[in-house]
Amino acid sequence: MNAKVKASELYNEIKFEVEYNSQPSTVHGMCKKLALVLVREMLTQLNKLESTDLSDLQFWVEVEYELNEM
């Protein structure tokens, strides 16, 4: 799976949960922010692990970039 696909998956999963509890004009911004919170937490946790494969870190950095581009 590439980073752009993962970013879209995260966004869409969050959108499904948020859509019915928010005003339509705020859904996109809220979904994007929540997905970025998730990705930043992933990066924080991966950075704490000594055995983390650098490709894992790079993948999540790319996902973060793709979310920011949405």
C-alpha positions in Angstrom: 0.0 0.0 0.0 1.3 3.4 -0.8 1.1 6.5 1.4 -1.5 8.3 -0.7 -3.9 5.3 -0.4 -3.3 5.0 3.3 -4.0 8.7 3.8 -7.3 8.3 1.9 -8.2 5.3 3.9 -7.6 7.0 7.2 -9.5 10.1 6.1 -12.5 8.1 4.8 -12.7 6.0 8.0 -12.7 9.1 10.1 -15.2 10.8 7.8 -17.6 7.9 8.2 -17.6 8.4 11.9 -17.6 12.2 11.9 -20.0 12.9 9.1 -23.2 12.4 11.0 -22.1 14.4 14.1 -20.8 17.5 12.4 -22.0 20.3 10.2 -21.2 19.6 6.5 -19.0 22.6 6.2 -16.7 21.4 9.0 -16.4 17.7 8.1 -13.3 17.9 5.8 -11.2 20.0 8.1 -12.1 17.9 11.2 -11.4 14.6 9.4 -8.0 15.9 8.2 -7.0 17.2 11.6 -8.0 13.9 13.3 -6.1 11.8 10.7 -3.0 14.0 11.3 -3.3 13.5 15.0 -3.3 9.8 14.5 -0.3 9.8 12.1 1.7 12.1 14.5 1.0 9.6 17.3 2.2 6.8 15.1 5.4 8.7 14.4 5.9 9.4 18.1 5.5 5.8 19.1 7.7 4.5 16.2 10.4 6.9 17.2 10.4 5.5 20.7 11.1 1.9 19.5 14.7 1.1 19.1 14.0 -1.7 16.5 11.9 0.5 14.2 12.6 0.0 10.6 13.3 3.4 8.9 11.0 2.5 6.1 8.1 2.4 8.5 9.0 5.9 9.7 9.3 7.1 6.1 5.9 5.6 5.2 4.1 7.5 8.0 5.9 10.7 7.1 4.6 10.3 3.6 1.1 9.6 4.9 1.3 12.8 6.9 2.4 14.7 3.7 -0.5 13.3 1.7 -3.0 14.3 4.4 -1.6 17.8 4.4 -2.0 17.9 0.6 -5.7 17.0 0.8 
